[in-house]
Amino acid sequence: MKLDILAFAAHPDDTELSCSGTLAAHIAKGYKVGVVDFTRGEMGTRGSAELRDHEALDAARTLGLSVRDNLGFEDVFFAVDKHHLHEVVCKIRQYQPGIVIANAVHDRHPDHGKAAKLVTEAIFLAGLRKYETHDEDGNKQEPWRPDAVYHYIQSLYIKPDIVVDISDYWDRKVEAIQCFKSQFYDPESDEPETFISKPGFMKFLESRAREFGYVIGAEYGEGFTVERYPGVQDLFNLK
C-alpha cells in the first residue's frame, strides 16, 4: 500500500499527542495515512507493552489510519545504527510516502530526538540506489525518498516553521489520545504519577494547540519544523 503521509514515532501515543489533528485532517480529505511506532513503550512507568498495543490499535481506528505498524525496537535502548536504519528504510520503501512526519528534533525524552535523527538518516539511505533492501517476500525494494519531511513538536517548546489548522479535528485528536487510558490521568488508578498522567497535562496540550492556532487565526493548531525550506508557486497558497 502506498501512503500519502507516513508518521514515525518513538513510542505509541507520540503521534496522537503531537500531530493526530493534522493526520485526521488529511484523512478527512481522502489521503492515505499511516503510523509506524518504533517501540512498544515497554519502559513506560504505567501500563504494559501488551496494553499499549491494544490502545494503539484503538487510536488507529479512531483516526482512520490505513496502516499502523510497530518495529519492535527496544524502548530507550534503540540506536541510530546500521540495524535500526535498515528497518526504517524498509518501511519507507514499502509505503513510499509523499510526506514523512517524525518526532521532535529535541525533547525532554532522549528517545524523541534520537528517533528524529534515525528517520532523517534513513530517508537519505532510502533514496540511494546502491543500498539494497528486500521486502518480507524477498523481493528487492526500489529506492524512495519523500517530497517533504516535517517534525512535530512535543513536550518542550520549539518555534514552529509551519502551523496546521486543526480546529475541526481537535475533538478527534482528544478522542485518539484518550484511547491510551493507561497513560493519562485516572483518579481511580493506583499506578505512579508521571509527567503526562498529571491532571493538568491535557490542559497543557490544549494551551499549546490554542497558542499555535492563535498565531494563524485559528482556534487550534499543530506546529512543525522543517528540514528544508518549503517551496510554493503561488503566495496565495500561504494562509
N, C-alpha and C positions, 0 to 999 in steps of 0.2 A: 504494500500500500504506500503510495506516495502522499506525503503530508505537505500542507502549505506552511504550517508552523510546527516546529518541534521544540519543546521546552525541556531543558535538563534541570535536575535538582539533586543536591547532595543528599537530601532527606525527604521522605514523604511528608507533605504539608508545606514544603518550601514554596512551591508554585501557588498553592492555594492562598497562602498568606501574602504573597508578593505580586502575583500577576494574574490571578484567576479571573479578575474582572476583564482584563484585556483578552484572555483566552475565550471567555464566554461571549464577549462582544464579536469576536471574529467567527466563532462557531455559529452565532446567530445570522451572520452574513453568508453562511454556506461554506466557509473554509474548513478544511480538514485539519484538526489539531491533535497533537499527541504529547504525552509527557513520558520521559524516561527518568526514573529515580535511580540514583547511584547506589544507595544503601537502603536497608530496611529500617533504619533508625534504631537498631537494636541496643545502642549505647545510651539511648534516652532514659531519663530518670523515671518517667511514667510510662505505663503500658508495657507492651511486649511487641516483638517483631511480628508475631502472628496476628495480633490485634491490629497493628498498624497496616498490615497487608489488607485486611478487610476494610479498614477505614479508607485506605487509598482507592480501593475499587468503588466504594460508595461515593467518594468525592468525584471520581471519574464519571460515574453515571449521572451525578448531579450536574456536572458541567457539560456533559455530552461529548466527552473526548472520543476520538476514533481509536486511539491506542493508549494504553498505559503499561509500560514495561518497567522491570526492575533488574538492574545489572548485578545485584547481589554483592557489590563491593563491601569491604569491611568498614563499618561505621567508625569514624575517627582515624582509622589507620590506612585508608586508601591513599595512594600517592600519585603524583604526576610522573609516571614511569612508563616503560615500553608496554607492559602488560595492560595497564588501565587505558592508556592511549589507544591501543589496538581495539579494545572492546567498544570504546566510544566511536572510533572511526567506523566500525562495522555498523553501528546504529545510524550514523549519519548517512552512510552509503545505502543502507537498507531503505530508509524512509525518504531520502532525497528532498529534504525540506527547502522551501524558498527562504524561510526565515528561521533562525535559531535564537532561542532565548535561554539565557543561562543565569546562574547565581550572581549575586553582587560581587564586584571585584575585590571588596574587602568588607569584613563584618566582624561582629563580636565572636562568632563561632568560626574557628580556623578552617573548618571544612568548607565554608561558603566561598572564601577567596580561592582555596585550593581547587574546588570544583570549577570555578570560573576559569582558572588558568588551564585546567585539564581540557575543558571544552575548546578554548581558544587554540591550543596546540593541536588538538585532534582535528579541528576544522582545516587547519593548514595541511596536515598529513592527508586528510581525506581527499584533497584535491590533487595529490601527487600521483601521477600515472605509474611510477615505478614502485610505489608502496602497495603491495598486494594484500588483499583480504578476500575472504570467502564467506558465503552465507551458510546457513545451517545445513543446507543440502550439498555443500562443497562446491557450489558454483562461484566463479570469480566475480567479484563485485566491481562495478565501474567507478572511476573517480567521481567525486561530487563535492562541490563547495557551494554553500548557500549564498544568496544575494546579500544578506544582511545578518548581523549578529547584535543582539541587544542584551544588556544585563539589567535584571530587575534590582530593586533596592530593598534591603531587608531591615534589620534592627537599627543599625547605625545610619544616620542621615548622610546621604550623598546627594550633591546637587545634580538633578537630572538634566540630561541633554534634550530629552523629549518627554512629554506627558500625554498619556492616552486618556480620553474622556470615558469613564466607566459608570457614569451616573445612572444609566438604565440597567446596569448589571451589578450594582452594589449589593442588592439583596441576594442575588445568585452567588456572589463571592462569599457572603456571610454564611449562606447555606452550605457551601462547599467546605468552608473552614470548620463549621460545626460537625461535619462528618467525622472529624478527628476528636471524638469525645474524650479519649484517654488523655489528651494533651492539654486541654484547656480547663478553665475554671469550672469546678463542680463542687458545690458546698457539701455534698454528701460523700465525696471521695476522701479516703484516708491516706492517699499517696502524697509524697513530699511535694511541697510547692516549688515551682520552677519559674524562670523568667517569664515564660509565656502562659503559665497557669494562674498567674495573679489576677484578681478580679478586674484590675484596671487595664489589662493588656488589650482587650477589644476596643476600649475607648482610645487607647494609643493608636491602634490601627485606623480607626475611624478619623481621628485627628489628622494623621498623616495623609489619608486619602482626601480629606476635605482641604488640607493645605495645598496639595498638588492640584486638586480640582480648581481651587480658587484662582490660582495664577493663570489658568487658561479660560476662566469664565465659566467653569462647570461646577457641579455640586461635588462630584468625586473624581479623582484621577489616580492613575498609577504612573510612577516615574521610571525611566530607564536611562542608562548610559549607553553610549555607542562606542564601537571600536574604530570606526572610520566615519568621516563626515557623510551624513545622508545627503543625497542629491535630489533636486526636484527640477522639473521642466517648466513649472508654472507656479509663480509665487502665491497664487490664489489657492493652491493645494494646501498651503500652510494656514492653520487657524490663527 
